[in-house]
């Protein structure tokens, strides 16, 4: 596998450029049963579908992906995505962690680094996400990174086969908890 090209370095994690040779790992993470549960999906995505979407995503300036890299061993442990609406300078945020990297506090730092990039380099006005209400660990990580609950979509998702509410959360630049890795990198 190729080495990560690090873009933004935090305390324990960094954001790097996604790598084509990591696509099988990304696909494995996205099709883990807990990932599917967390997104309220019901089915895994075929390899051919994921592979064919790679080039389309890489060439789309409205779909910014980052690889999450653990600094201690430079291992890729997840990805974050900003799906940008260029008309209003906002983005939807998505994070996927490798199954073996969950429960270690990485989601909050990866989310904070992505918000740092979004606000301080991408000049976005707001970033939002949807999270299933039973996903308490996800909600806590997002809140720690600066997201606030802003709404609810009633019974719009599924958790263990049952309809559940999705919470809408958003973050504004003034919600960013800092310190900024972007500001530290340019000083």
C-alpha positions, 0 to 999 in steps of 0.5 A: 500500500502507498504511504499516506499524504498527510494534509492536516495534522492533529494531536493523535490523528491526521487527515490525508488524501484518499488512496485508490489502493486503499479502496478495498479497505474502505469498502470493507469498512463501509460494509461492516454490519455496524456501519450499515446499522449506523447509517440506517441502511439495510444492504451492503454495497457491491464491490463493482458499484464502489469501484466504479464510483471512485473516479467519479468521486475523485473528480468531483469538487463537491465531494471532498474525501479525507483519509483518517490516519492514526499518527502513532503508526500511520495506519489508515483508520477511516474516512470523512466526507464533505458533500458540498453545496457550492451555491450556499457554501454548506456541506453534509458531513459523513464519517466511517471508521474501521471496525477495529478503530471504533470506541477509541475516541477517534471519531471526535478528533477526525470530525473536529479536524474535518470541521477545521478544514471546512471552516478555515480552508474551505470557507464553508458557512455551515456543516450538517449531518444526520445521525440515528437517535439510538447512536449515542456514541456518534452523537457524543463524538459529534457534540464534542467536535462542535456539532449541535442538535438542530432538528429531527426527522421522525421515523426516517431511519432504521435501527435494528430493523425498527423505524427511529428518528434521525437527528439533524446536527449542524456546526457553524464556524463560531461553534468550532472548539479549537485549537485550529490545526490549520492556524497552527500549520500556517504560523 
